[in-house]
Amino acid sequence: MLEGKSVNLRIMEREDLSLLKEWVNNLEFEGDYEPISQETKTDLERRYDQLKEGQWFFIEKKDGTKIGYIAHFLANEKRTALGYALAPSERGKGYGSEAIKIMVDYLFMSKNIVRVQAEINPENVASQRALENAGFKKEGILRKAFFSRGEWIDTAIFSILRKEWKEPEILTRKT
């Protein structure tokens, strides 16, 4: 488990996919900025089994309550990317920013990579704020790059470079 100040990240096991299925199939949980999709447990199991160079984690409060998920994966088989979502009732409390910081610390401390990136809907101000709070910088907009809810929309790319990160903000070595 990766421990933060307010939240922990616990790696998702195959048997945890039932809860993830409930979340990704719930339009309210996924929010207004994510595409509408419906996935079976079998679909998620297939994605889980085929995930290369990536992992899914639950975002948990200190009492163990699962409030969301965060994942890292290879984008275009070259770049490490993040994806995440929080329960609507837990948004705006700093949990997303902290989960992103924990994941960035983990990735730069355990992988030989130079950047971590995330793509978001440019209208998703809360997600933009969470990324910026974690040290990410906006790189630009890809026009009409993402199909969601019946239309092609822009996507904003944010990244943090290893040289900008410098040292762990949350994860530390315990002696």
Phi, psi and omega in degrees: 000139176263119187259132174246194180280315182248335180226160173240156172248122179244126182301139182276131176262165181304322181289349178275353188294341177297316178293317178300320178301316178301316183292310185290341177267000181259109184299326179293319180295313182292332175089176185287345188257359180256153180293155175281124176212156176228126183232141176277167175298324178298318176302312181293321178298319178298313178298319180298314182291330183267358182294117179250139178054041179200167180209152173253139179230147167277144167266121183237141169291169182299335179276003178092357179293125179280124184239359180172190178219158174215144181221152169240146184201168176274127174261128182056028177057017180224330187245138177279127183234159178245150168220147185199160174202145177239151174302141181309322182289348183251002180283153177079013182248005179089357181294321180296314178300317181294319179298319178296316179299317179299315182295319178297314177303310181302313183295314181288335179275339186243348184233147177272076182233158180251348181208155171232135182231163174215144175245132181225163171292128182301340179276352182276082184297323181296317179292321177300315179297318180298317179295315179297321177298334179269006176096003179286150177241143178285128179264328181159188182242132169262118185283133176048048186259355189219129179267122181210130174055042173086005180212158174275127183237163175286159172227141178261136179254130176238148177210162170228134179263152179306318182292337176279329181288312176067308183203161182300135176268328183239306182288129178225159176284135177257131181255000000 
